Amino acid sequence: MTARVLVVDDVPPNVKLLEAKLTSEYFDVLTAYSGPEALEIISREHPDIILLDVMMPGMDGFEVCRRIKADPVTAHIPVVMVTALDQPSDRVAGLEAGADDFLTKPVQDLALFARVRSLVRLKVMMDELRNREATGAQLGWEREEGGSQEADFPADGSILIVDEQERVMERIARALEGVGDLTFMAGGEDVADRAREKNFDLIIVSLTMRNTDGLRVCSKLRSFEETRHVPILVMVDDGNTKLLVRALEMGVNDYVVRPVDRMEFLARVKTQLKRKRYADKLWENFHLSMQLATTDAVTGLYNRHYLTSHLETRLAAAHQAGKPLSVLMMDIDHFKKVNDTHGHAVGDLVLKEFANRIAKNIRGVDLAARYGGEEFVVMMPETSTDWAYMIGDRLRQEVAENPFDVGASSGPLKITVSIGVATSQPGDLPAQLLETADKALYDAKEAGRNRVIVAGQD
């Protein structure tokens, strides 16, 4: 996976060295020699990842990182601190400033490429979610004012720790006290399977277990649908670069090196938890946007666009399987009179109650949609004409025999519905099937309303 990488360092040879290494791996490299220059390039070019030197005159790397993460436009860009500093306190300071990781000079090629690719993969996923959220906002789907950032979310959650050593688990429990709900598993080949049974916000896996292959655990976690998007933090021995690289390549999100510094460990855990909460919120907004895009605001049924798209798919499947697909085209009789007499607010309540009655009188495999105005359609896969007629007439009776109590001043309203039934024929297109049902509905209206007419039957 290629990406645009910004290298920031006040020492030109360091910049040239990283630029050469990254270019050899087909990354597109931008360069800056000071904090202010880096910020200007970031605002203009929006790189995919930033390799940022810590020790720079004037504005150091910590301050640059803080400014990047404080700006909603650039806060999502991963920042890797490149530094000669190796004290845990320095790493904690960087993590608190918003850095995603550290690389220690001299930078090892394997670690460099693995970390860049891992963070770019994460950014691509987050960018896709953010773009979907932005699309929803442009279409007026978002209900919350303003956008949220990763830092706005709490750093707590449900955490699974996988390690064979009881004393290690005890130290982790002390380090993470108050952070969230902790679950411990002492290894075993079925760890990943057991992890699927609960919705964890973070999974911590030791790669130094003797009786359990930690890498295989991570691989299985990434293969299961339930755990595919759960962040994984691994614990690895200092100097075991190859093992760490393999972990990053299979999708591990972060790591700590043993012996583990408590403050760095806590900072990395909190970062992953915040990121998980942020990603969950983006997914939630996306699903809300999809719901709003495919459903009718008044009735809660699917809208016409979703119906026509889904009907095309189901009709093709019906033709291939040689099975019938029937539709009911329905129209509330004299609905204009309801609006004119009682107002549109009561009219909307009638539409909503009618939708509720449709839902109660059709099967789970059927799909109900508001087609427009007071017209509704029910699509019924693998349904013969006789069965569709029976369902339609049952619904007609339910409506006619039970007045709608919708708060009208005159009391419950007597409502009736006319229904046209059509069943697919070989070669029918969705538009043809709907048109046939609409003609049957017209015949029901012409015949006196409050009745069900099957297309093609006199």
Beta strands, then each sheet from edge to edge (+ up, - down):
strand 1: 4-8
strand 2: 28-32
strand 3: 49-53
strand 4: 79-83
strand 5: 101-104
strand 6: 157-162
strand 7: 180-185
strand 8: 202-206
strand 9: 232-237
strand 10: 254-258
strand 11: 325-332
strand 12: 367-372
strand 13: 375-381
strand 14: 417-423
strand 15: 452-454
sheet 1: 2+ 1+ 3+ 4+ 5+
sheet 2: 7+ 6+ 8+ 9+ 10+
sheet 3: 12+ 13- 11+ 14- 15-
end
